[in-house]
Amino acid sequence: MSTFARMSVHKKIAFHTLGCKLNFAETSAISRLICADGFEKVDFEGKADIYIINTCSVTENADKECRAVVRKALRYSPRAQIVILGCYAQLKPLEIAEIPGVDLVLGAREKFNIGEYLRKLPEEKIINSKAAVYSCDIDEVNLFESSYSFGERTRAFLKVQDGCNYNCTYCTIPLARGKSRSDTIAHVTEQSQMIAQSGVKEIVLSGVNLGDFGIHDAVSRHHEETFYELLQKLENVEAISRFRISSIEPNLLKDEIIEFVARSTRIMPHFHIPLQSGSDEILKQMKRRYLTGLYKDRIEKIKYLMPHSCVGADVIVGFPGELEKNFEETYQLLVDLDINYLHVFTYSERDHTEGAAMEKVVPKSIRNQRNKMLRILSEEKKQAFYRQHIGTTRKVLFEGGENHYTASGYTDNYIRVTAEGYPGIVGSIEAVTLENESANSLRGRLISKSITNYEFILS
């Protein structure tokens, strides 16, 4: 037994993740490393000896949420040791070290060596002690660390790319995660086969800038493979029924990718494509690598080849200089485009970004008002998308539920389904006919040969 294992026997450890799917994949990988060395993983709401918080720092609220989670952990277990890692830890390690109760802060390069640092923690928490900080220059973070997380036993998030070489004026991600780098096609394929052995039916391909897949050397930026080639290879991984693309930049969503997904039997007809603004003037100030003409073209191409597909978009409201006319351009573009849901973000100033120094700041009250308008539009578009599919048949991967008699999951084109009244359906992919619009849900009927005459509510 290793020294680390002897030290950690009977120690209980809990995890909490803030932010994106990439963070969830990394938390899961880190937890497997630690638990293999003897820790007992417990629920975050339980009493643990050590709490590990994987942070995000995309918005100001993410930073505040980190502090709130630390306070919550200490309420559960006042003498527990608190470890902070992730993007916030990379960007502001000394600020985090001042948060009462925090014992250890790890930067981006150190988080996958967490066992080494846990060994340095004292056996008992020292009240009012200064947190130990192990950070690093982000330019030193050039290696790719593979990770994946399991959802409800039937879905996994697999990190295939990390970092970003873009310089968007609102974004701290390149500062927190470094330059673009990625896994190899061979290793992603191997990981997919391994994940399938756990019964997983769907893998969500995750990354910071997923379409930039293929950069294996973050210094020279040497491209050896492409995201298109990765999708082609994964199409032949028969052990996994579904692959889903988490998010891809419009300028990297090439015709060949759209056309391949339209033909594919395993890549789901679901795209999440960041827009950020529907105003070319604002897109230029954001230093995005496209204008609205290209974005429109991508949506039209997708919907022409796959009318049934689901398309989501990220939008930022309240960026400096966003006049009422600019917001109206965004709103009208989203009304006109066949987009089916939105992730709406209220702009917040982030240290060390160009946006933080820009003039013509939009008042927060106006930012919040615009956020609300787009969230209402998002719900309207989602419901319209559901109505389009009444009377159609889609396949649903049922993932989990509140009890033994309910299950929930997603259609191939990302309609969420909750099944009621049938036990044991979790883990299966079933064909369901969608019927009967009712408020915020659809009702469907299972039509597979194995199970018939059961009704489902889609929400």
Secondary structure by P-SEA (a helix, b strand, c coil): ccaaaaaaccbbbbbbbcccaaaaaaaaaaaaaaaaabbbbbcccccccbbbbbcccccaaaaaaaaaaaaaaaaacccbbbbbbcccccccaaaaaacccccbbbccccccaaaaaaaaccccccccbbbbbbbcccccccbbbbbbbbccccbbbbbcbbbbcccccccccccccccbbbbcaaaaaaaaaaaaaacccbbbbbccccccccccccccccccccaaaaaaaaccccccccccccccccccccaaaaaaaaaccccccbbbbbcccccaaaaaaacccccaaaaaaaaaaaaaacccbbbbbbbbcccccccaaaaaaaaaaaaacccccccccccccccccccccccccccaaaaaaaaaaaaaaaaaaaaaaaaaaccbbbbbbccccccccbbbbbcccbbbbbbccccccccbbbbbbbccccccbbbbbbbccccccbbbbcc
